[in-house]
Amino acid sequence: MGVGDSGKGLYDHLYRRFFENRESHQGYEFQHAPSGSAPPPVVTFRDRLRWWTWDRWQRRKAILAARDRFQQDILDIKKRPPK
């Protein structure tokens, strides 16, 4: 893709909007993150993780169980009746 190939890139619409609004815009859009985002889920363990950990299979099992639980919570959102 060359320099003059407008409309063919992944972010061309964002660049176009930026150049159209550059005279009137104050600040940077990426500094205004959407509110309400949640922190990523964390899985905690009893012992510190070391490279030689013997209980790797137990840790992996706990992480996969937490992942499956979070995915099921997301899927259950569709099944819940609206409030």
Phi and psi restraints in degrees (range 20) as a CNS / XPLOR table:
assign (resid 1 and name C) (resid 2 and name N)
       (resid 2 and name CA) (resid 2 and name C) 1.0 -85.0 20.0 2
assign (resid 2 and name N) (resid 2 and name CA)
       (resid 2 and name C) (resid 3 and name N) 1.0 179.2 20.0 2
assign (resid 2 and name C) (resid 3 and name N)
       (resid 3 and name CA) (resid 3 and name C) 1.0 -66.4 20.0 2
assign (resid 3 and name N) (resid 3 and name CA)
       (resid 3 and name C) (resid 4 and name N) 1.0 -36.6 20.0 2
assign (resid 3 and name C) (resid 4 and name N)
       (resid 4 and name CA) (resid 4 and name C) 1.0 -91.1 20.0 2
assign (resid 4 and name N) (resid 4 and name CA)
       (resid 4 and name C) (resid 5 and name N) 1.0 5.4 20.0 2
assign (resid 4 and name C) (resid 5 and name N)
       (resid 5 and name CA) (resid 5 and name C) 1.0 -81.4 20.0 2
assign (resid 5 and name N) (resid 5 and name CA)
       (resid 5 and name C) (resid 6 and name N) 1.0 84.2 20.0 2
assign (resid 5 and name C) (resid 6 and name N)
       (resid 6 and name CA) (resid 6 and name C) 1.0 -80.9 20.0 2
assign (resid 6 and name N) (resid 6 and name CA)
       (resid 6 and name C) (resid 7 and name N) 1.0 142.0 20.0 2
assign (resid 6 and name C) (resid 7 and name N)
       (resid 7 and name CA) (resid 7 and name C) 1.0 84.6 20.0 2
assign (resid 7 and name N) (resid 7 and name CA)
       (resid 7 and name C) (resid 8 and name N) 1.0 6.4 20.0 2
assign (resid 7 and name C) (resid 8 and name N)
       (resid 8 and name CA) (resid 8 and name C) 1.0 -111.3 20.0 2
assign (resid 8 and name N) (resid 8 and name CA)
       (resid 8 and name C) (resid 9 and name N) 1.0 -11.8 20.0 2
assign (resid 8 and name C) (resid 9 and name N)
       (resid 9 and name CA) (resid 9 and name C) 1.0 -92.4 20.0 2
assign (resid 9 and name N) (resid 9 and name CA)
       (resid 9 and name C) (resid 10 and name N) 1.0 168.2 20.0 2
assign (resid 9 and name C) (resid 10 and name N)
       (resid 10 and name CA) (resid 10 and name C) 1.0 -67.6 20.0 2
assign (resid 10 and name N) (resid 10 and name CA)
       (resid 10 and name C) (resid 11 and name N) 1.0 -34.3 20.0 2
assign (resid 10 and name C) (resid 11 and name N)
       (resid 11 and name CA) (resid 11 and name C) 1.0 -112.6 20.0 2
assign (resid 11 and name N) (resid 11 and name CA)
       (resid 11 and name C) (resid 12 and name N) 1.0 15.4 20.0 2
assign (resid 11 and name C) (resid 12 and name N)
       (resid 12 and name CA) (resid 12 and name C) 1.0 -60.1 20.0 2
assign (resid 12 and name N) (resid 12 and name CA)
       (resid 12 and name C) (resid 13 and name N) 1.0 -37.8 20.0 2
assign (resid 12 and name C) (resid 13 and name N)
       (resid 13 and name CA) (resid 13 and name C) 1.0 -64.6 20.0 2
assign (resid 13 and name N) (resid 13 and name CA)
       (resid 13 and name C) (resid 14 and name N) 1.0 -33.0 20.0 2
assign (resid 13 and name C) (resid 14 and name N)
       (resid 14 and name CA) (resid 14 and name C) 1.0 -72.0 20.0 2
assign (resid 14 and name N) (resid 14 and name CA)
       (resid 14 and name C) (resid 15 and name N) 1.0 -41.4 20.0 2
assign (resid 14 and name C) (resid 15 and name N)
       (resid 15 and name CA) (resid 15 and name C) 1.0 -63.5 20.0 2
assign (resid 15 and name N) (resid 15 and name CA)
       (resid 15 and name C) (resid 16 and name N) 1.0 -41.9 20.0 2
assign (resid 15 and name C) (resid 16 and name N)
       (resid 16 and name CA) (resid 16 and name C) 1.0 -60.9 20.0 2
assign (resid 16 and name N) (resid 16 and name CA)
       (resid 16 and name C) (resid 17 and name N) 1.0 -45.3 20.0 2
assign (resid 16 and name C) (resid 17 and name N)
       (resid 17 and name CA) (resid 17 and name C) 1.0 -64.2 20.0 2
assign (resid 17 and name N) (resid 17 and name CA)
       (resid 17 and name C) (resid 18 and name N) 1.0 -38.3 20.0 2
assign (resid 17 and name C) (resid 18 and name N)
       (resid 18 and name CA) (resid 18 and name C) 1.0 -62.0 20.0 2
assign (resid 18 and name N) (resid 18 and name CA)
       (resid 18 and name C) (resid 19 and name N) 1.0 -47.4 20.0 2
assign (resid 18 and name C) (resid 19 and name N)
       (resid 19 and name CA) (resid 19 and name C) 1.0 -68.0 20.0 2
assign (resid 19 and name N) (resid 19 and name CA)
       (resid 19 and name C) (resid 20 and name N) 1.0 -30.5 20.0 2
assign (resid 19 and name C) (resid 20 and name N)
       (resid 20 and name CA) (resid 20 and name C) 1.0 -69.6 20.0 2
assign (resid 20 and name N) (resid 20 and name CA)
       (resid 20 and name C) (resid 21 and name N) 1.0 -33.7 20.0 2
assign (resid 20 and name C) (resid 21 and name N)
       (resid 21 and name CA) (resid 21 and name C) 1.0 -105.2 20.0 2
assign (resid 21 and name N) (resid 21 and name CA)
       (resid 21 and name C) (resid 22 and name N) 1.0 8.8 20.0 2
assign (resid 21 and name C) (resid 22 and name N)
       (resid 22 and name CA) (resid 22 and name C) 1.0 -66.3 20.0 2
assign (resid 22 and name N) (resid 22 and name CA)
       (resid 22 and name C) (resid 23 and name N) 1.0 -27.5 20.0 2
assign (resid 22 and name C) (resid 23 and name N)
       (resid 23 and name CA) (resid 23 and name C) 1.0 -74.9 20.0 2
assign (resid 23 and name N) (resid 23 and name CA)
       (resid 23 and name C) (resid 24 and name N) 1.0 -34.8 20.0 2
assign (resid 23 and name C) (resid 24 and name N)
       (resid 24 and name CA) (resid 24 and name C) 1.0 -98.7 20.0 2
assign (resid 24 and name N) (resid 24 and name CA)
       (resid 24 and name C) (resid 25 and name N) 1.0 -9.6 20.0 2
assign (resid 24 and name C) (resid 25 and name N)
       (resid 25 and name CA) (resid 25 and name C) 1.0 -82.8 20.0 2
assign (resid 25 and name N) (resid 25 and name CA)
       (resid 25 and name C) (resid 26 and name N) 1.0 140.3 20.0 2
assign (resid 25 and name C) (resid 26 and name N)
       (resid 26 and name CA) (resid 26 and name C) 1.0 -112.2 20.0 2
assign (resid 26 and name N) (resid 26 and name CA)
       (resid 26 and name C) (resid 27 and name N) 1.0 121.1 20.0 2
assign (resid 26 and name C) (resid 27 and name N)
       (resid 27 and name CA) (resid 27 and name C) 1.0 82.5 20.0 2
assign (resid 27 and name N) (resid 27 and name CA)
       (resid 27 and name C) (resid 28 and name N) 1.0 -166.8 20.0 2
assign (resid 27 and name C) (resid 28 and name N)
       (resid 28 and name CA) (resid 28 and name C) 1.0 -113.9 20.0 2
assign (resid 28 and name N) (resid 28 and name CA)
       (resid 28 and name C) (resid 29 and name N) 1.0 138.4 20.0 2
assign (resid 28 and name C) (resid 29 and name N)
       (resid 29 and name CA) (resid 29 and name C) 1.0 -67.8 20.0 2
assign (resid 29 and name N) (resid 29 and name CA)
       (resid 29 and name C) (resid 30 and name N) 1.0 -33.1 20.0 2
assign (resid 29 and name C) (resid 30 and name N)
       (resid 30 and name CA) (resid 30 and name C) 1.0 -70.9 20.0 2
assign (resid 30 and name N) (resid 30 and name CA)
       (resid 30 and name C) (resid 31 and name N) 1.0 -11.7 20.0 2
assign (resid 30 and name C) (resid 31 and name N)
       (resid 31 and name CA) (resid 31 and name C) 1.0 -79.8 20.0 2
assign (resid 31 and name N) (resid 31 and name CA)
       (resid 31 and name C) (resid 32 and name N) 1.0 -13.5 20.0 2
assign (resid 31 and name C) (resid 32 and name N)
       (resid 32 and name CA) (resid 32 and name C) 1.0 -105.5 20.0 2
assign (resid 32 and name N) (resid 32 and name CA)
       (resid 32 and name C) (resid 33 and name N) 1.0 78.6 20.0 2
assign (resid 32 and name C) (resid 33 and name N)
       (resid 33 and name CA) (resid 33 and name C) 1.0 -70.9 20.0 2
assign (resid 33 and name N) (resid 33 and name CA)
       (resid 33 and name C) (resid 34 and name N) 1.0 148.4 20.0 2
assign (resid 33 and name C) (resid 34 and name N)
       (resid 34 and name CA) (resid 34 and name C) 1.0 -64.2 20.0 2
assign (resid 34 and name N) (resid 34 and name CA)
       (resid 34 and name C) (resid 35 and name N) 1.0 142.0 20.0 2
assign (resid 34 and name C) (resid 35 and name N)
       (resid 35 and name CA) (resid 35 and name C) 1.0 -85.0 20.0 2
assign (resid 35 and name N) (resid 35 and name CA)
       (resid 35 and name C) (resid 36 and name N) 1.0 159.2 20.0 2
assign (resid 35 and name C) (resid 36 and name N)
       (resid 36 and name CA) (resid 36 and name C) 1.0 92.1 20.0 2
assign (resid 36 and name N) (resid 36 and name CA)
       (resid 36 and name C) (resid 37 and name N) 1.0 9.0 20.0 2
assign (resid 36 and name C) (resid 37 and name N)
       (resid 37 and name CA) (resid 37 and name C) 1.0 -75.5 20.0 2
assign (resid 37 and name N) (resid 37 and name CA)
       (resid 37 and name C) (resid 38 and name N) 1.0 146.7 20.0 2
assign (resid 37 and name C) (resid 38 and name N)
       (resid 38 and name CA) (resid 38 and name C) 1.0 -101.2 20.0 2
assign (resid 38 and name N) (resid 38 and name CA)
       (resid 38 and name C) (resid 39 and name N) 1.0 147.7 20.0 2
assign (resid 38 and name C) (resid 39 and name N)
       (resid 39 and name CA) (resid 39 and name C) 1.0 -68.9 20.0 2
assign (resid 39 and name N) (resid 39 and name CA)
       (resid 39 and name C) (resid 40 and name N) 1.0 153.3 20.0 2
assign (resid 39 and name C) (resid 40 and name N)
       (resid 40 and name CA) (resid 40 and name C) 1.0 -66.2 20.0 2
assign (resid 40 and name N) (resid 40 and name CA)
       (resid 40 and name C) (resid 41 and name N) 1.0 149.1 20.0 2
assign (resid 40 and name C) (resid 41 and name N)
       (resid 41 and name CA) (resid 41 and name C) 1.0 -66.8 20.0 2
assign (resid 41 and name N) (resid 41 and name CA)
       (resid 41 and name C) (resid 42 and name N) 1.0 148.6 20.0 2
assign (resid 41 and name C) (resid 42 and name N)
       (resid 42 and name CA) (resid 42 and name C) 1.0 -122.8 20.0 2
assign (resid 42 and name N) (resid 42 and name CA)
       (resid 42 and name C) (resid 43 and name N) 1.0 136.4 20.0 2
assign (resid 42 and name C) (resid 43 and name N)
       (resid 43 and name CA) (resid 43 and name C) 1.0 -107.3 20.0 2
assign (resid 43 and name N) (resid 43 and name CA)
       (resid 43 and name C) (resid 44 and name N) 1.0 122.3 20.0 2
assign (resid 43 and name C) (resid 44 and name N)
       (resid 44 and name CA) (resid 44 and name C) 1.0 -103.9 20.0 2
assign (resid 44 and name N) (resid 44 and name CA)
       (resid 44 and name C) (resid 45 and name N) 1.0 152.5 20.0 2
assign (resid 44 and name C) (resid 45 and name N)
       (resid 45 and name CA) (resid 45 and name C) 1.0 -127.7 20.0 2
assign (resid 45 and name N) (resid 45 and name CA)
       (resid 45 and name C) (resid 46 and name N) 1.0 158.0 20.0 2
assign (resid 45 and name C) (resid 46 and name N)
       (resid 46 and name CA) (resid 46 and name C) 1.0 -68.2 20.0 2
assign (resid 46 and name N) (resid 46 and name CA)
       (resid 46 and name C) (resid 47 and name N) 1.0 -42.9 20.0 2
assign (resid 46 and name C) (resid 47 and name N)
       (resid 47 and name CA) (resid 47 and name C) 1.0 -107.8 20.0 2
assign (resid 47 and name N) (resid 47 and name CA)
       (resid 47 and name C) (resid 48 and name N) 1.0 154.4 20.0 2
assign (resid 47 and name C) (resid 48 and name N)
       (resid 48 and name CA) (resid 48 and name C) 1.0 -67.6 20.0 2
assign (resid 48 and name N) (resid 48 and name CA)
       (resid 48 and name C) (resid 49 and name N) 1.0 148.3 20.0 2
assign (resid 48 and name C) (resid 49 and name N)
       (resid 49 and name CA) (resid 49 and name C) 1.0 -82.2 20.0 2
assign (resid 49 and name N) (resid 49 and name CA)
       (resid 49 and name C) (resid 50 and name N) 1.0 130.7 20.0 2
assign (resid 49 and name C) (resid 50 and name N)
       (resid 50 and name CA) (resid 50 and name C) 1.0 -128.0 20.0 2
assign (resid 50 and name N) (resid 50 and name CA)
       (resid 50 and name C) (resid 51 and name N) 1.0 158.9 20.0 2
assign (resid 50 and name C) (resid 51 and name N)
       (resid 51 and name CA) (resid 51 and name C) 1.0 -65.8 20.0 2
assign (resid 51 and name N) (resid 51 and name CA)
       (resid 51 and name C) (resid 52 and name N) 1.0 -22.3 20.0 2
assign (resid 51 and name C) (resid 52 and name N)
       (resid 52 and name CA) (resid 52 and name C) 1.0 -102.8 20.0 2
assign (resid 52 and name N) (resid 52 and name CA)
       (resid 52 and name C) (resid 53 and name N) 1.0 18.7 20.0 2
assign (resid 52 and name C) (resid 53 and name N)
       (resid 53 and name CA) (resid 53 and name C) 1.0 -55.8 20.0 2
assign (resid 53 and name N) (resid 53 and name CA)
       (resid 53 and name C) (resid 54 and name N) 1.0 129.8 20.0 2
assign (resid 53 and name C) (resid 54 and name N)
       (resid 54 and name CA) (resid 54 and name C) 1.0 -79.9 20.0 2
assign (resid 54 and name N) (resid 54 and name CA)
       (resid 54 and name C) (resid 55 and name N) 1.0 -26.9 20.0 2
assign (resid 54 and name C) (resid 55 and name N)
       (resid 55 and name CA) (resid 55 and name C) 1.0 -93.6 20.0 2
assign (resid 55 and name N) (resid 55 and name CA)
       (resid 55 and name C) (resid 56 and name N) 1.0 32.0 20.0 2
assign (resid 55 and name C) (resid 56 and name N)
       (resid 56 and name CA) (resid 56 and name C) 1.0 -57.2 20.0 2
assign (resid 56 and name N) (resid 56 and name CA)
       (resid 56 and name C) (resid 57 and name N) 1.0 -40.6 20.0 2
assign (resid 56 and name C) (resid 57 and name N)
       (resid 57 and name CA) (resid 57 and name C) 1.0 -64.8 20.0 2
assign (resid 57 and name N) (resid 57 and name CA)
       (resid 57 and name C) (resid 58 and name N) 1.0 -34.6 20.0 2
assign (resid 57 and name C) (resid 58 and name N)
       (resid 58 and name CA) (resid 58 and name C) 1.0 -70.4 20.0 2
assign (resid 58 and name N) (resid 58 and name CA)
       (resid 58 and name C) (resid 59 and name N) 1.0 -40.3 20.0 2
assign (resid 58 and name C) (resid 59 and name N)
       (resid 59 and name CA) (resid 59 and name C) 1.0 -63.7 20.0 2
assign (resid 59 and name N) (resid 59 and name CA)
       (resid 59 and name C) (resid 60 and name N) 1.0 -44.2 20.0 2
assign (resid 59 and name C) (resid 60 and name N)
       (resid 60 and name CA) (resid 60 and name C) 1.0 -62.4 20.0 2
assign (resid 60 and name N) (resid 60 and name CA)
       (resid 60 and name C) (resid 61 and name N) 1.0 -40.5 20.0 2
assign (resid 60 and name C) (resid 61 and name N)
       (resid 61 and name CA) (resid 61 and name C) 1.0 -62.7 20.0 2
assign (resid 61 and name N) (resid 61 and name CA)
       (resid 61 and name C) (resid 62 and name N) 1.0 -42.0 20.0 2
assign (resid 61 and name C) (resid 62 and name N)
       (resid 62 and name CA) (resid 62 and name C) 1.0 -66.4 20.0 2
assign (resid 62 and name N) (resid 62 and name CA)
       (resid 62 and name C) (resid 63 and name N) 1.0 -40.9 20.0 2
assign (resid 62 and name C) (resid 63 and name N)
       (resid 63 and name CA) (resid 63 and name C) 1.0 -65.2 20.0 2
assign (resid 63 and name N) (resid 63 and name CA)
       (resid 63 and name C) (resid 64 and name N) 1.0 -44.1 20.0 2
assign (resid 63 and name C) (resid 64 and name N)
       (resid 64 and name CA) (resid 64 and name C) 1.0 -66.0 20.0 2
assign (resid 64 and name N) (resid 64 and name CA)
       (resid 64 and name C) (resid 65 and name N) 1.0 -36.9 20.0 2
assign (resid 64 and name C) (resid 65 and name N)
       (resid 65 and name CA) (resid 65 and name C) 1.0 -65.3 20.0 2
assign (resid 65 and name N) (resid 65 and name CA)
       (resid 65 and name C) (resid 66 and name N) 1.0 -41.9 20.0 2
assign (resid 65 and name C) (resid 66 and name N)
       (resid 66 and name CA) (resid 66 and name C) 1.0 -64.9 20.0 2
assign (resid 66 and name N) (resid 66 and name CA)
       (resid 66 and name C) (resid 67 and name N) 1.0 -41.9 20.0 2
assign (resid 66 and name C) (resid 67 and name N)
       (resid 67 and name CA) (resid 67 and name C) 1.0 -59.8 20.0 2
assign (resid 67 and name N) (resid 67 and name CA)
       (resid 67 and name C) (resid 68 and name N) 1.0 -46.0 20.0 2
assign (resid 67 and name C) (resid 68 and name N)
       (resid 68 and name CA) (resid 68 and name C) 1.0 -64.0 20.0 2
assign (resid 68 and name N) (resid 68 and name CA)
       (resid 68 and name C) (resid 69 and name N) 1.0 -38.0 20.0 2
assign (resid 68 and name C) (resid 69 and name N)
       (resid 69 and name CA) (resid 69 and name C) 1.0 -64.8 20.0 2
assign (resid 69 and name N) (resid 69 and name CA)
       (resid 69 and name C) (resid 70 and name N) 1.0 -44.1 20.0 2
assign (resid 69 and name C) (resid 70 and name N)
       (resid 70 and name CA) (resid 70 and name C) 1.0 -65.6 20.0 2
assign (resid 70 and name N) (resid 70 and name CA)
       (resid 70 and name C) (resid 71 and name N) 1.0 -40.3 20.0 2
assign (resid 70 and name C) (resid 71 and name N)
       (resid 71 and name CA) (resid 71 and name C) 1.0 -63.9 20.0 2
assign (resid 71 and name N) (resid 71 and name CA)
       (resid 71 and name C) (resid 72 and name N) 1.0 -39.8 20.0 2
assign (resid 71 and name C) (resid 72 and name N)
       (resid 72 and name CA) (resid 72 and name C) 1.0 -66.5 20.0 2
assign (resid 72 and name N) (resid 72 and name CA)
       (resid 72 and name C) (resid 73 and name N) 1.0 -37.5 20.0 2
assign (resid 72 and name C) (resid 73 and name N)
       (resid 73 and name CA) (resid 73 and name C) 1.0 -60.6 20.0 2
assign (resid 73 and name N) (resid 73 and name CA)
       (resid 73 and name C) (resid 74 and name N) 1.0 -40.4 20.0 2
assign (resid 73 and name C) (resid 74 and name N)
       (resid 74 and name CA) (resid 74 and name C) 1.0 -66.4 20.0 2
assign (resid 74 and name N) (resid 74 and name CA)
       (resid 74 and name C) (resid 75 and name N) 1.0 -42.8 20.0 2
assign (resid 74 and name C) (resid 75 and name N)
       (resid 75 and name CA) (resid 75 and name C) 1.0 -67.1 20.0 2
assign (resid 75 and name N) (resid 75 and name CA)
       (resid 75 and name C) (resid 76 and name N) 1.0 -32.1 20.0 2
assign (resid 75 and name C) (resid 76 and name N)
       (resid 76 and name CA) (resid 76 and name C) 1.0 -71.9 20.0 2
assign (resid 76 and name N) (resid 76 and name CA)
       (resid 76 and name C) (resid 77 and name N) 1.0 -16.3 20.0 2
assign (resid 76 and name C) (resid 77 and name N)
       (resid 77 and name CA) (resid 77 and name C) 1.0 -60.1 20.0 2
assign (resid 77 and name N) (resid 77 and name CA)
       (resid 77 and name C) (resid 78 and name N) 1.0 -38.9 20.0 2
assign (resid 77 and name C) (resid 78 and name N)
       (resid 78 and name CA) (resid 78 and name C) 1.0 -67.3 20.0 2
assign (resid 78 and name N) (resid 78 and name CA)
       (resid 78 and name C) (resid 79 and name N) 1.0 -29.6 20.0 2
assign (resid 78 and name C) (resid 79 and name N)
       (resid 79 and name CA) (resid 79 and name C) 1.0 -81.7 20.0 2
assign (resid 79 and name N) (resid 79 and name CA)
       (resid 79 and name C) (resid 80 and name N) 1.0 -21.8 20.0 2
assign (resid 79 and name C) (resid 80 and name N)
       (resid 80 and name CA) (resid 80 and name C) 1.0 -69.4 20.0 2
assign (resid 80 and name N) (resid 80 and name CA)
       (resid 80 and name C) (resid 81 and name N) 1.0 139.5 20.0 2
assign (resid 80 and name C) (resid 81 and name N)
       (resid 81 and name CA) (resid 81 and name C) 1.0 -72.5 20.0 2
assign (resid 81 and name N) (resid 81 and name CA)
       (resid 81 and name C) (resid 82 and name N) 1.0 148.9 20.0 2
assign (resid 81 and name C) (resid 82 and name N)
       (resid 82 and name CA) (resid 82 and name C) 1.0 -65.0 20.0 2
assign (resid 82 and name N) (resid 82 and name CA)
       (resid 82 and name C) (resid 83 and name N) 1.0 148.2 20.0 2
